[in-house]
Amino acid sequence: MLGYIKWTLVIVFWIFVAAFLHYTLPRWDIVRIADTYERRETFGENSIFWTHARTGGGASGDISRDVFFIQGIRENGRPMVYRNEDTGFGWPPFFKINSADLQTRAADFVSAKEDPNWVAIRRYGWRLNAPTAYPNALRIRDVDSPDERIIPWVSIGILIGLACLYWAIYARWRRFWNNRIDPLLDGDDI
């Protein structure tokens, strides 16, 4: 029975780690920008999905502020809405301080369905309908077609680094356990 509890806790831990990395690591979407706008947002239960209130000049304790949005349409016709907020020195550590410039670039890329202008938007986060959450746009660049493949080198590098760190800690822990703890439990050094 303890084995089931142990493995359940291990699996739940790794699911949380995977969800955290999936939310935080940057990735690229290829979309056609349909519109850009600014809206006053009031934060409530979903405030964990938004940038901290002090980032971007809001007063401490504000429960609402203006947020930029970018409306995109994927090649398959499905909509994707992005928020465009500065992250400052908050989490995730992208140090994005150019939301106004990015909004201007996004407005310049707006195109009609009949004559699409495809762009790649680098972003992090999830699009959730309930609670309302939008991925944060980090960068926009022009692409030739919606079929362009973009390799997420930054995310790959971070994942490789994390795997190396995990392996280094695990190997040292196992060596410590085998050399120091197991002999005590076996009674060899008593």
Secondary structure, 3 states (H helix, E strand, C coil): CHHHHHHHHHHHHHHHHHHHHHHHCCEEEEEEEEEEEEEEEECCCCHHHCCCCCCCCCCCCCCEEEEEEEEEECCCCCEEEEEECCCCCCCCCCCCCCHHHHHHHHHHCCCCCCCCCEEEEEEECCCECCCCECCEEEEEEECCCCCCCCCCHHHHHHHHHHHHHHHHHHHHHHHHHHHHHHHHHHCCCC
